[in-house]
Amino acid sequence: MPAPIPAYTLTRKRMKNLRMVVVSGTGEVRVSAPLRAPQREIDAWVRSKAEWIAAKQAEAVARPVALAPGPEADALRRELRPVLAALVDEWVPRMGVPEPTWRMRIMRSRWGSCNHTTRVITFSVELGRQDYHLVEYVVVHELAHLLEPNHGPGFSAVMDAHLPGWREHRAELNGRSVD
């Protein structure tokens, strides 16, 4: 008898491949599938991922629930704004980058983003839940994109020059989830 199929919510979309996510806080499994994918194929794929799902669900329930608009997000914004302002003010001259425009928003899969052409940096409000050194890492990371738009060797060299422990910070932050 085959292993049971873990419970999941299915959404069909115009897409090529099956995708799955385990939601933080609840451990809910959400599967996105191509419109024409047979149900038995989807079930078999989910069953094949049962061990991975169980591990991710254990991690997910240990994480805080994803941030949503409302009082908590508003409070985090108020706390985070002066921290980000001070860090940007400190690091712009240290790195010799042009003064960017920056903002905050709830982001589901990133800690920050940088449009190097328009010099607009967006920081995740979720950073308000993180330690200061991790917020600093994200600020330096996004400012580095004003000098090096991608994550190639030039980007690593900029990060090494300005924040030598950045790889450890990245590993620590990536052990935490945005959503």
PyMOL commands that set and color helices and strands:
alter all, ss='L'
color gray80, all
select helices_A, chain A and resi 39-48+50-62+71-95+125-129+132-144+153-162+166-174
alter helices_A, ss='H'
color red, helices_A
select strands_A, chain A and resi 9-13+19-22+29-34+101-105+112-115+120-124
alter strands_A, ss='S'
color yellow, strands_A
deselect
rebuild
show_as cartoon
